[in-house]
Amino acid sequence: MSQSEIDQLNASFWNELCGSAFAQSLGITDRTPASLKRFDAAYLGYYSYLLGYIRPGEWTGKQVLEVGLGYGTVGQTLLSSGTNYFGVDIAANPVKMIQYRQVLMNQPSTCSQASVLALPFAPESFDGVISIGVFHHTGDVQKAIDETHRVLKPGGKAVLMLYNQYSYRQWVSWPAATFKAWLKEFIFTRSGGKNQVSEKQRKAYDASLDGTSAPEIVFVSRREFRKMMRKFNILHLTKENNGPFFYIDKKWFYNPAKKLLGIKLFKKPTGGMFLVQRPWLLSTLGRWAGLDLYIEAEKKVNEVPHEK
Ligand SMILES: C[S@@+](CC[C@H](N)C(=O)[O-])C[C@H]1O[C@@H](n2cnc3c(N)ncnc32)[C@H](O)[C@@H]1O
């Protein structure tokens, strides 16, 4: 697929706001201020670690760009804490959503429809760039990181989330593909060239209400992420997030020798299974082999400046 085809597919697919299924599960069907507030509270409750990365209070009075706006929860937290907030998204509806939130807050519109692969901003415009779960959809993660670097001021900070190539879900649900990626990366040390991502994989991560999968997804390892961020000083690179349920077969406890691997993922519980709750897993499974990689990184200060 060419880059312009990916862009077109993304612009159309993401017009259904990311988080729509979550909103539906909460019974939210409108955009009244009360519904948005309820959505945001539930979203930040589900991703309970997220504000620890965004830390909206630290951006007060600073120039911050958010890339990939979705339902607008992250933008809302930044707007509410007095950030000089700007937002871009490749799709029209996420931009409209955040513009609507700005209207509700009597704030001027500072968001526009644009791709992170060609940001409509001068070099060194921002103190911070925040982008949660976006670059792996763009078709060119390195270009998205390079654009982030370009628009950041020296010493400016990027807070980014990408999907983890070696999460527990990848190993359990697609062991052969994950092992192949691992061999390629760590044994044959071949870099470059994307790993194949099946439609099933894409659907497990991002699907619209009618079940269509996101048009483009790549997964990255911590090593690849570090490499792509070589023009930054990396402050943290951590794993987070896991699915809602995790079931452990009781037989595993009664007779571990007979059934060594009694762990079942994504299965309905039966009488013979324990249900492990997601919040408990967030601080264990999520941190060891979580679905997402979070990076906080600073643009290096002593560098040859970008051409203006
Ligand atoms: C999975 S959603 C994440 C939304 C939000 N950051 C969140 O965490 O809920 C991905 C978002 O990235 C946007 N996106 C995809 N490709 C993009 C690109 N090339 N430039 C800017 N935004 C893009 C989509 O339109 C969508 O709103």
The ligand as a MOL file (V3000), in Angstrom:
LIG
                    3D

  0  0  0     0  0            999 V3000
M  V30 BEGIN CTAB
M  V30 COUNTS 27 29 0 0 0
M  V30 BEGIN ATOM
M  V30 1 C -6.0370 4.4500 18.4360 0
M  V30 2 S -6.5320 6.0870 18.1720 0 CHG=1
M  V30 3 C -5.8270 6.8810 19.6020 0
M  V30 4 C -6.5540 8.1490 19.9790 0
M  V30 5 C -6.1280 8.7570 21.3030 0
M  V30 6 N -4.7460 9.1620 21.2710 0
M  V30 7 C -6.4120 7.8080 22.4190 0
M  V30 8 O -5.4590 7.3770 23.0810 0
M  V30 9 O -7.5680 7.4970 22.6740 0 CHG=-1
M  V30 10 C -5.4790 6.5980 16.8410 0
M  V30 11 C -5.6960 8.0250 16.3840 0
M  V30 12 O -4.5850 8.3890 15.5490 0
M  V30 13 C -5.0660 9.0820 14.4270 0
M  V30 14 N -4.1080 8.9490 13.3270 0
M  V30 15 C -3.8520 7.8560 12.5610 0
M  V30 16 N -2.9200 8.1310 11.6380 0
M  V30 17 C -2.5470 9.4240 11.8300 0
M  V30 18 C -1.6180 10.2930 11.1940 0
M  V30 19 N -0.8670 9.8930 10.1520 0
M  V30 20 N -1.5090 11.5710 11.6450 0
M  V30 21 C -2.2720 11.9910 12.6900 0
M  V30 22 N -3.1740 11.2220 13.3170 0
M  V30 23 C -3.3070 9.9460 12.9090 0
M  V30 24 C -6.4220 8.4470 14.1580 0
M  V30 25 O -7.2250 9.2520 13.3520 0
M  V30 26 C -6.9650 8.2200 15.5670 0
M  V30 27 O -7.6880 9.3190 16.0440 0
M  V30 END ATOM
M  V30 BEGIN BOND
M  V30 1 1 1 2
M  V30 2 1 2 3
M  V30 3 1 2 10
M  V30 4 1 3 4
M  V30 5 1 4 5
M  V30 6 1 5 6
M  V30 7 1 5 7
M  V30 8 2 7 8
M  V30 9 1 7 9
M  V30 10 1 10 11
M  V30 11 1 11 12
M  V30 12 1 11 26
M  V30 13 1 12 13
M  V30 14 1 13 14
M  V30 15 1 13 24
M  V30 16 1 14 15
M  V30 17 1 14 23
M  V30 18 2 15 16
M  V30 19 1 16 17
M  V30 20 1 17 18
M  V30 21 2 17 23
M  V30 22 1 18 19
M  V30 23 2 18 20
M  V30 24 1 20 21
M  V30 25 2 21 22
M  V30 26 1 22 23
M  V30 27 1 24 25
M  V30 28 1 24 26
M  V30 29 1 26 27
M  V30 END BOND
M  V30 END CTAB
M  END
